[in-house]
Amino acid sequence: MSSDLANMRIEISLAEQQLRLLNAQGEAVASYSVSTALNGPGEQKDSGCTPRGVHVVRARIGNGAPVNSVFVGRRATGEIWSPELAAQYPDRDWILTRILWLSGTEQGFNRLGAVDSMQRYIYIHGTPDDQPMGVPCSHGCVRMRNQDVLALFDAVPVGTPVHILESPFTGTQRA
């Protein structure tokens, strides 16, 4: 792994519904529209909220899987999302293409107990292309367009810091 990748970090603004990939100097090298929780920010288990604070990428799941691969319980089902498949399973929360599984780093806030982001299965993941971006619609995760999550997945290793902010971005905030 190059030292450039090892020094990347991710910032997500819930207010702006944007994800930025930053280099070691704090410069944005990529920016993506995302969709976070319809229920807003929050750390509590079963809240359907997107947790705030500092996290790390705990696991990268789906390397090499086709675009629109369907994941359930972090495992590829062998299905490829299509409008026809969506019509068969209208209540599924579609997790597609790639998963970056997040783990909180702030004990008592987003790590351990009833606020543990990892145990809540909080991911950055792909979603069907017909889903809106830039507006909160998820069940707690950070949804991205499939092509965007592919690019992000390829740019970040396990251990990459992820800072989820309630506020808009300002300057070169560090995760």
Contacts in CASP RR format, 6 or more apart in sequence:
PFRMAT RR
TARGET T0000
AUTHOR 0000-0000-0000
METHOD contacts of the structure
MODEL  1
MSSDLANMRIEISLAEQQLRLLNAQGEAVASYSVSTALNGPGEQKDSGCT
PRGVHVVRARIGNGAPVNSVFVGRRATGEIWSPELAAQYPDRDWILTRIL
WLSGTEQGFNRLGAVDSMQRYIYIHGTPDDQPMGVPCSHGCVRMRNQDVL
ALFDAVPVGTPVHILESPFTGTQRA
1 157 0 8 1.000
4 23 0 8 1.000
4 24 0 8 1.000
5 155 0 8 1.000
5 156 0 8 1.000
5 157 0 8 1.000
6 157 0 8 1.000
7 23 0 8 1.000
7 24 0 8 1.000
8 21 0 8 1.000
8 22 0 8 1.000
8 23 0 8 1.000
8 24 0 8 1.000
8 29 0 8 1.000
8 155 0 8 1.000
8 156 0 8 1.000
8 160 0 8 1.000
9 21 0 8 1.000
9 22 0 8 1.000
9 26 0 8 1.000
9 160 0 8 1.000
9 161 0 8 1.000
9 162 0 8 1.000
9 163 0 8 1.000
9 174 0 8 1.000
9 175 0 8 1.000
10 19 0 8 1.000
10 20 0 8 1.000
10 21 0 8 1.000
10 22 0 8 1.000
10 57 0 8 1.000
10 124 0 8 1.000
10 152 0 8 1.000
10 156 0 8 1.000
10 160 0 8 1.000
10 161 0 8 1.000
10 162 0 8 1.000
10 163 0 8 1.000
10 175 0 8 1.000
11 19 0 8 1.000
11 20 0 8 1.000
11 22 0 8 1.000
11 162 0 8 1.000
11 163 0 8 1.000
11 165 0 8 1.000
11 169 0 8 1.000
11 173 0 8 1.000
11 175 0 8 1.000
12 18 0 8 1.000
12 19 0 8 1.000
12 20 0 8 1.000
12 34 0 8 1.000
12 36 0 8 1.000
12 142 0 8 1.000
12 162 0 8 1.000
12 163 0 8 1.000
12 164 0 8 1.000
12 165 0 8 1.000
13 19 0 8 1.000
13 20 0 8 1.000
13 165 0 8 1.000
13 167 0 8 1.000
13 168 0 8 1.000
13 169 0 8 1.000
14 36 0 8 1.000
14 40 0 8 1.000
14 41 0 8 1.000
14 50 0 8 1.000
14 52 0 8 1.000
14 136 0 8 1.000
14 164 0 8 1.000
14 165 0 8 1.000
14 166 0 8 1.000
15 165 0 8 1.000
15 166 0 8 1.000
15 167 0 8 1.000
15 168 0 8 1.000
16 168 0 8 1.000
16 169 0 8 1.000
17 33 0 8 1.000
17 34 0 8 1.000
17 35 0 8 1.000
17 36 0 8 1.000
17 133 0 8 1.000
17 134 0 8 1.000
17 135 0 8 1.000
17 136 0 8 1.000
18 31 0 8 1.000
18 32 0 8 1.000
18 33 0 8 1.000
18 34 0 8 1.000
18 134 0 8 1.000
18 169 0 8 1.000
19 31 0 8 1.000
19 32 0 8 1.000
19 33 0 8 1.000
19 34 0 8 1.000
19 124 0 8 1.000
19 142 0 8 1.000
19 144 0 8 1.000
19 152 0 8 1.000
20 28 0 8 1.000
20 30 0 8 1.000
20 31 0 8 1.000
20 32 0 8 1.000
20 169 0 8 1.000
21 28 0 8 1.000
21 29 0 8 1.000
21 30 0 8 1.000
21 31 0 8 1.000
21 32 0 8 1.000
21 152 0 8 1.000
21 155 0 8 1.000
21 156 0 8 1.000
22 28 0 8 1.000
22 29 0 8 1.000
22 172 0 8 1.000
22 175 0 8 1.000
23 29 0 8 1.000
25 172 0 8 1.000
26 172 0 8 1.000
26 174 0 8 1.000
27 172 0 8 1.000
30 151 0 8 1.000
30 152 0 8 1.000
30 155 0 8 1.000
32 144 0 8 1.000
32 145 0 8 1.000
32 148 0 8 1.000
32 152 0 8 1.000
33 133 0 8 1.000
33 134 0 8 1.000
33 145 0 8 1.000
33 148 0 8 1.000
34 124 0 8 1.000
34 133 0 8 1.000
34 134 0 8 1.000
34 142 0 8 1.000
34 143 0 8 1.000
34 144 0 8 1.000
35 127 0 8 1.000
35 131 0 8 1.000
35 132 0 8 1.000
35 133 0 8 1.000
35 134 0 8 1.000
35 135 0 8 1.000
35 136 0 8 1.000
35 137 0 8 1.000
35 138 0 8 1.000
35 142 0 8 1.000
35 143 0 8 1.000
35 144 0 8 1.000
36 50 0 8 1.000
36 136 0 8 1.000
36 138 0 8 1.000
36 140 0 8 1.000
36 141 0 8 1.000
36 142 0 8 1.000
36 143 0 8 1.000
37 48 0 8 1.000
37 49 0 8 1.000
37 50 0 8 1.000
37 136 0 8 1.000
37 138 0 8 1.000
37 139 0 8 1.000
37 140 0 8 1.000
37 141 0 8 1.000
38 48 0 8 1.000
38 136 0 8 1.000
38 137 0 8 1.000
38 138 0 8 1.000
38 139 0 8 1.000
39 47 0 8 1.000
39 48 0 8 1.000
39 49 0 8 1.000
39 136 0 8 1.000
39 140 0 8 1.000
40 49 0 8 1.000
40 50 0 8 1.000
40 136 0 8 1.000
41 49 0 8 1.000
41 50 0 8 1.000
41 51 0 8 1.000
41 52 0 8 1.000
41 164 0 8 1.000
41 166 0 8 1.000
42 49 0 8 1.000
42 50 0 8 1.000
42 51 0 8 1.000
42 52 0 8 1.000
43 49 0 8 1.000
43 51 0 8 1.000
43 52 0 8 1.000
43 109 0 8 1.000
43 110 0 8 1.000
43 115 0 8 1.000
43 117 0 8 1.000
44 114 0 8 1.000
44 115 0 8 1.000
45 113 0 8 1.000
45 114 0 8 1.000
45 115 0 8 1.000
45 116 0 8 1.000
45 119 0 8 1.000
45 120 0 8 1.000
48 139 0 8 1.000
48 140 0 8 1.000
49 140 0 8 1.000
50 122 0 8 1.000
50 136 0 8 1.000
50 138 0 8 1.000
50 140 0 8 1.000
50 141 0 8 1.000
50 142 0 8 1.000
50 164 0 8 1.000
51 102 0 8 1.000
51 104 0 8 1.000
51 110 0 8 1.000
51 115 0 8 1.000
51 117 0 8 1.000
51 120 0 8 1.000
51 122 0 8 1.000
51 140 0 8 1.000
51 164 0 8 1.000
52 109 0 8 1.000
52 110 0 8 1.000
52 164 0 8 1.000
52 165 0 8 1.000
52 166 0 8 1.000
53 104 0 8 1.000
53 106 0 8 1.000
53 109 0 8 1.000
53 110 0 8 1.000
53 163 0 8 1.000
53 164 0 8 1.000
53 165 0 8 1.000
54 104 0 8 1.000
54 105 0 8 1.000
54 106 0 8 1.000
54 110 0 8 1.000
54 161 0 8 1.000
54 162 0 8 1.000
54 163 0 8 1.000
54 175 0 8 1.000
55 102 0 8 1.000
55 103 0 8 1.000
55 104 0 8 1.000
55 105 0 8 1.000
55 110 0 8 1.000
55 117 0 8 1.000
55 122 0 8 1.000
55 161 0 8 1.000
55 162 0 8 1.000
55 163 0 8 1.000
55 164 0 8 1.000
56 102 0 8 1.000
56 103 0 8 1.000
56 104 0 8 1.000
56 105 0 8 1.000
56 158 0 8 1.000
56 159 0 8 1.000
56 160 0 8 1.000
56 161 0 8 1.000
56 162 0 8 1.000
57 100 0 8 1.000
57 101 0 8 1.000
57 102 0 8 1.000
57 103 0 8 1.000
57 156 0 8 1.000
57 157 0 8 1.000
57 158 0 8 1.000
57 159 0 8 1.000
57 160 0 8 1.000
57 162 0 8 1.000
58 101 0 8 1.000
58 102 0 8 1.000
58 103 0 8 1.000
58 118 0 8 1.000
58 158 0 8 1.000
58 159 0 8 1.000
59 74 0 8 1.000
59 99 0 8 1.000
59 100 0 8 1.000
59 101 0 8 1.000
59 158 0 8 1.000
60 98 0 8 1.000
60 99 0 8 1.000
60 100 0 8 1.000
60 101 0 8 1.000
60 153 0 8 1.000
60 156 0 8 1.000
60 157 0 8 1.000
60 158 0 8 1.000
61 71 0 8 1.000
61 74 0 8 1.000
61 98 0 8 1.000
61 99 0 8 1.000
61 100 0 8 1.000
61 101 0 8 1.000
62 69 0 8 1.000
62 71 0 8 1.000
62 76 0 8 1.000
62 97 0 8 1.000
62 98 0 8 1.000
62 99 0 8 1.000
62 153 0 8 1.000
63 98 0 8 1.000
63 153 0 8 1.000
65 76 0 8 1.000
65 97 0 8 1.000
65 98 0 8 1.000
66 80 0 8 1.000
67 96 0 8 1.000
67 97 0 8 1.000
67 146 0 8 1.000
67 147 0 8 1.000
67 150 0 8 1.000
68 80 0 8 1.000
68 81 0 8 1.000
68 82 0 8 1.000
68 96 0 8 1.000
68 97 0 8 1.000
68 128 0 8 1.000
68 146 0 8 1.000
69 76 0 8 1.000
69 77 0 8 1.000
69 78 0 8 1.000
69 79 0 8 1.000
69 80 0 8 1.000
69 81 0 8 1.000
69 96 0 8 1.000
69 97 0 8 1.000
70 76 0 8 1.000
70 77 0 8 1.000
70 78 0 8 1.000
70 79 0 8 1.000
70 80 0 8 1.000
70 81 0 8 1.000
70 85 0 8 1.000
70 94 0 8 1.000
70 95 0 8 1.000
70 96 0 8 1.000
71 77 0 8 1.000
71 95 0 8 1.000
71 96 0 8 1.000
71 99 0 8 1.000
71 125 0 8 1.000
72 95 0 8 1.000
73 95 0 8 1.000
73 121 0 8 1.000
74 99 0 8 1.000
74 101 0 8 1.000
74 121 0 8 1.000
79 85 0 8 1.000
81 94 0 8 1.000
81 96 0 8 1.000
81 128 0 8 1.000
83 130 0 8 1.000
86 92 0 8 1.000
86 94 0 8 1.000
86 128 0 8 1.000
93 138 0 8 1.000
93 139 0 8 1.000
94 126 0 8 1.000
94 127 0 8 1.000
94 128 0 8 1.000
94 131 0 8 1.000
95 123 0 8 1.000
95 125 0 8 1.000
95 126 0 8 1.000
95 127 0 8 1.000
95 141 0 8 1.000
96 125 0 8 1.000
96 126 0 8 1.000
96 127 0 8 1.000
96 128 0 8 1.000
96 146 0 8 1.000
97 125 0 8 1.000
97 126 0 8 1.000
97 146 0 8 1.000
97 149 0 8 1.000
97 150 0 8 1.000
98 125 0 8 1.000
98 126 0 8 1.000
98 149 0 8 1.000
98 150 0 8 1.000
98 152 0 8 1.000
98 153 0 8 1.000
99 123 0 8 1.000
99 124 0 8 1.000
99 125 0 8 1.000
99 126 0 8 1.000
100 123 0 8 1.000
100 124 0 8 1.000
100 125 0 8 1.000
100 149 0 8 1.000
100 152 0 8 1.000
100 153 0 8 1.000
100 156 0 8 1.000
100 162 0 8 1.000
101 118 0 8 1.000
101 121 0 8 1.000
101 122 0 8 1.000
101 123 0 8 1.000
102 117 0 8 1.000
102 118 0 8 1.000
102 122 0 8 1.000
102 123 0 8 1.000
102 124 0 8 1.000
102 162 0 8 1.000
103 111 0 8 1.000
103 117 0 8 1.000
103 118 0 8 1.000
104 110 0 8 1.000
104 111 0 8 1.000
104 116 0 8 1.000
104 117 0 8 1.000
104 118 0 8 1.000
105 111 0 8 1.000
108 115 0 8 1.000
109 115 0 8 1.000
110 116 0 8 1.000
110 117 0 8 1.000
111 117 0 8 1.000
111 118 0 8 1.000
113 119 0 8 1.000
120 140 0 8 1.000
121 141 0 8 1.000
122 140 0 8 1.000
122 141 0 8 1.000
122 142 0 8 1.000
123 141 0 8 1.000
123 142 0 8 1.000
124 141 0 8 1.000
124 142 0 8 1.000
124 144 0 8 1.000
124 149 0 8 1.000
124 152 0 8 1.000
124 162 0 8 1.000
125 141 0 8 1.000
125 142 0 8 1.000
125 143 0 8 1.000
125 144 0 8 1.000
125 149 0 8 1.000
126 143 0 8 1.000
126 144 0 8 1.000
126 145 0 8 1.000
126 146 0 8 1.000
126 148 0 8 1.000
126 149 0 8 1.000
127 138 0 8 1.000
127 143 0 8 1.000
127 144 0 8 1.000
127 145 0 8 1.000
127 146 0 8 1.000
129 145 0 8 1.000
129 146 0 8 1.000
131 137 0 8 1.000
131 143 0 8 1.000
133 143 0 8 1.000
133 144 0 8 1.000
133 145 0 8 1.000
137 143 0 8 1.000
142 164 0 8 1.000
144 152 0 8 1.000
161 175 0 8 1.000
162 175 0 8 1.000
163 173 0 8 1.000
163 174 0 8 1.000
163 175 0 8 1.000
165 173 0 8 1.000
END
